[in-house]
Amino acid sequence: MSDEPTLGEVVRRFEDRFADVRDDIAGLGRRIDSKVSQDVYDLRHEALASRVSTLETLREKDAEKLVATRRWLIGAVVVPLVGILLPVVLLLIQGAGS
């Protein structure tokens, strides 16, 4: 007898290898299915960039509102208060000095 495998053994080995390749292909298919396509990735990236841009714009507007509020507070409250209190303080100082 020779050391060559029988036809049945060759078929069995071939089927084992074929099953291994089929399992590998199925695994690759599952991995590919879990990946995001480039088009979807690009759309999500554009949406995210648009959202970030909108948030930056809103933040800048809020900063401008804060500056405007501070200016209003200084102009409407602090300056008149100093205008009223300064003469009173000056009169008190002059009155105490005489």
matplotlib code that plots the C-alpha trace (Angstrom):
import matplotlib.pyplot as plt

x = [0.0, 1.1, 1.0, -1.4, -4.8, -7.9, -10.5, -12.8, -10.0, -9.3, -12.9, -13.1, -10.1, -11.4, -14.8, -13.0, -11.0, -14.1, -15.9, -13.0, -13.1, -16.9, -16.6, -13.9, -16.0, -19.0, -16.8, -15.6, -19.2, -20.2, -17.3, -18.1, -21.8, -20.8, -18.7, -20.2, -20.1, -18.1, -21.2, -22.9, -19.6, -19.4, -23.0, -22.5, -19.3, -21.0, -23.9, -21.6, -19.5, -22.7, -23.8, -20.5, -20.6, -24.1, -23.0, -20.0, -22.2, -24.6, -21.7, -20.4, -23.9, -24.2, -20.8, -22.0, -25.1, -23.1, -20.9, -24.0, -25.6, -22.5, -22.4, -26.1, -25.5, -22.6, -24.5, -27.9, -27.0, -23.3, -22.8, -26.1, -25.3, -21.8, -23.4, -25.7, -23.3, -20.3, -21.8, -23.2, -19.8, -18.1, -20.6, -20.1, -16.3, -16.5, -19.0, -16.8, -13.8, -15.3]
y = [0.0, 3.5, 6.5, 8.4, 9.3, 7.6, 9.5, 9.6, 11.1, 13.7, 14.7, 14.9, 17.1, 19.3, 19.7, 20.6, 23.3, 24.5, 24.8, 26.8, 29.1, 29.5, 30.3, 32.9, 34.5, 34.6, 36.2, 38.8, 39.4, 40.1, 42.5, 44.3, 44.6, 46.2, 48.9, 52.2, 53.0, 56.0, 57.8, 57.5, 58.5, 61.6, 62.5, 62.1, 64.1, 67.0, 67.0, 67.1, 69.9, 71.9, 71.3, 72.5, 75.5, 76.4, 75.9, 78.2, 80.9, 80.6, 80.9, 84.0, 85.6, 84.8, 86.4, 89.5, 89.6, 89.3, 92.3, 94.3, 93.5, 94.6, 97.9, 98.4, 97.7, 100.2, 102.8, 102.5, 101.7, 102.4, 105.8, 107.4, 105.9, 107.4, 110.7, 110.8, 109.6, 111.6, 115.1, 113.8, 112.5, 115.7, 117.8, 115.6, 116.0, 119.8, 120.1, 118.1, 120.1, 123.5]
z = [0.0, -0.7, 1.6, -0.6, 1.0, -0.1, -2.1, 0.9, 3.0, 0.4, 0.2, 4.0, 4.2, 1.4, 3.2, 6.4, 4.6, 2.7, 6.1, 7.5, 4.5, 4.7, 8.5, 7.7, 5.0, 7.3, 10.0, 7.5, 6.5, 10.1, 10.5, 7.3, 8.3, 11.6, 9.8, 8.8, 5.1, 4.0, 2.8, 6.2, 7.9, 5.7, 6.4, 10.1, 10.0, 8.1, 10.5, 13.5, 11.9, 11.3, 14.9, 16.2, 14.0, 15.3, 18.9, 18.3, 16.8, 19.8, 22.2, 20.4, 20.5, 24.3, 24.9, 23.0, 25.1, 28.3, 27.2, 26.3, 29.6, 31.5, 29.5, 30.3, 33.9, 34.1, 32.1, 33.8, 37.4, 38.3, 36.6, 38.0, 41.4, 41.4, 40.1, 43.0, 45.7, 44.7, 45.4, 48.7, 49.7, 48.6, 50.6, 53.7, 53.3, 52.9, 55.7, 58.0, 57.1, 58.0]

ax = plt.figure().add_subplot(projection="3d")
ax.plot(x, y, z, "-o")
ax.set_aspect("equal")
plt.show()
